[in-house]
Amino acid sequence: MNRTITIKGTGKVSVKPDLIIITMCLESHDYEYEKTMKLAAESINILQNAIEKAGFNKDNLKTTDFNIKTHYESYRDKDNNYKSRFDGYICEHGLKLEFDFDTEVLSNLLTAIGKAMVEPNLNIQFSVKDKDAVNEELLIRATENAKSKAEILTKASNVTLGDLISIDYNWGDLYLYSNTNYNMEDRCMAFKTSAPDITPDDIDVSDTVTFVWEIK
């Protein structure tokens, strides 16, 4: 029976964010389905016009999800019992806008949205554009880390590291977002001010790969 050694290699990378991602959700509500859809169409048109004023093309605004559902409200009847009744339709339109890291562009965009006659729920995140390069660097470092561990252990045990038998890696999406939070209330967004020169936290990410070598 061949003797083996199993090593888990860990790769760690710290990268500076170079991408701003803004996710938005527009919500429209009316008792009638047709009016709900009309409100939804008007809202997205207003938002598209707002981002164009900030220097973007309306096609830069991408839909992430679209959902329309019935809505019910709770109430108490004459006997003080809770009941629910139909309260129309709600349309939720999720959108995303990505652009190179630039605080001035971000400030102009938020101002334009704040002055528009819509109030989307906003979430601002900082990420990286070349996610494949980060993933590749992680795998390289994990491999080097495992090989170094294997060489140290085999040398200390007076055995020789043989052929590589297997590599086990669980492919999955990495969370490549900075922990920095950037929040601004709706009322503040409409005021044109110079955005501070913020520096988001670096994105610290790690990944593991398991290797099995023969030992002699």
Backbone hydrogen bonds, N-H to C=O, Kabsch-Sander energy under -0.5 kcal/mol:
donor,donor_aa,acceptor,acceptor_aa,energy
5,I,213,W,-2.4
7,I,5,I,-0.5
7,I,211,F,-2.8
9,G,7,I,-0.7
9,G,209,V,-3.3
11,G,207,D,-2.9
13,V,205,V,-2.6
15,V,203,I,-2.0
18,D,127,S,-1.9
19,L,127,S,-1.7
20,I,99,F,-3.0
21,I,125,Q,-2.9
22,I,97,L,-2.8
23,T,21,I,-0.6
23,T,123,N,-2.5
24,M,95,L,-2.7
25,C,121,N,-1.2
26,L,93,H,-2.5
28,S,91,C,-2.4
30,D,89,Y,-1.7
36,T,32,E,-2.0
37,M,33,Y,-2.3
38,K,34,E,-2.0
39,L,35,K,-2.6
40,A,36,T,-2.1
41,A,37,M,-2.2
42,E,38,K,-2.3
43,S,39,L,-2.4
44,I,40,A,-2.1
45,N,41,A,-1.6
46,I,42,E,-2.2
47,L,43,S,-2.3
48,Q,44,I,-2.4
49,N,45,N,-2.1
50,A,46,I,-1.8
51,I,47,L,-2.2
52,E,48,Q,-1.7
53,K,49,N,-1.6
54,A,50,A,-0.9
55,G,52,E,-1.5
56,F,51,I,-2.4
60,N,57,N,-2.4
61,L,58,K,-1.2
62,K,60,N,-0.8
62,K,96,K,-2.7
64,T,94,G,-2.4
65,D,94,G,-1.2
67,N,92,E,-2.8
69,K,90,I,-2.5
71,H,88,G,-2.6
73,E,85,R,-2.3
75,Y,83,K,-2.8
77,D,81,N,-2.4
80,N,77,D,-2.4
83,K,75,Y,-3.1
85,R,73,E,-2.1
87,D,71,H,-3.6
89,Y,30,D,-3.3
90,I,69,K,-2.9
91,C,28,S,-2.8
92,E,67,N,-3.7
92,E,90,I,-0.5
93,H,26,L,-2.7
93,H,91,C,-0.5
94,G,65,D,-3.0
94,G,92,E,-0.6
95,L,24,M,-3.0
96,K,62,K,-2.5
97,L,22,I,-2.3
99,F,20,I,-1.9
101,F,18,D,-1.5
106,L,102,D,-2.2
107,S,103,T,-2.3
108,N,104,E,-2.4
109,L,105,V,-2.3
110,L,106,L,-2.5
111,T,107,S,-2.2
112,A,108,N,-2.2
113,I,109,L,-2.4
114,G,110,L,-2.4
115,K,111,T,-1.6
116,A,112,A,-0.7
116,A,113,I,-0.7
118,V,116,A,-0.6
121,N,25,C,-2.1
122,L,120,P,-0.5
123,N,23,T,-1.9
125,Q,21,I,-2.6
127,S,19,L,-2.8
128,V,176,L,-0.5
131,K,129,K,-1.5
134,V,130,D,-1.2
135,N,131,K,-2.2
136,E,132,D,-2.5
137,E,133,A,-2.2
138,L,134,V,-2.2
139,L,135,N,-2.0
140,I,136,E,-2.2
141,R,137,E,-2.4
142,A,138,L,-2.5
143,T,139,L,-2.2
144,E,140,I,-2.4
145,N,141,R,-2.5
146,A,142,A,-2.2
147,K,143,T,-2.5
148,S,144,E,-2.3
149,K,145,N,-2.1
150,A,146,A,-2.6
151,E,147,K,-2.3
152,I,148,S,-2.1
153,L,149,K,-2.6
154,T,150,A,-2.4
155,K,151,E,-1.9
156,A,152,I,-2.3
157,S,153,L,-1.4
158,N,155,K,-1.2
159,V,154,T,-2.7
162,G,214,E,-4.2
165,I,212,V,-3.2
166,S,212,V,-1.5
168,D,210,T,-3.4
169,Y,167,I,-0.5
171,W,169,Y,-1.0
176,L,174,L,-1.2
177,Y,175,Y,-0.9
178,S,126,F,-2.9
182,Y,124,I,-0.6
188,C,185,E,-0.7
189,M,185,E,-1.4
190,A,186,D,-0.7
191,F,188,C,-1.2
193,T,191,F,-0.8
198,I,196,P,-2.1
203,I,15,V,-3.4
204,D,202,D,-0.8
205,V,13,V,-2.5
205,V,203,I,-0.6
207,D,11,G,-2.0
209,V,9,G,-2.2
210,T,168,D,-2.7
211,F,7,I,-3.3
212,V,166,S,-2.3
213,W,5,I,-2.6
214,E,163,D,-2.7
215,I,3,R,-2.4
216,K,160,T,-2.9
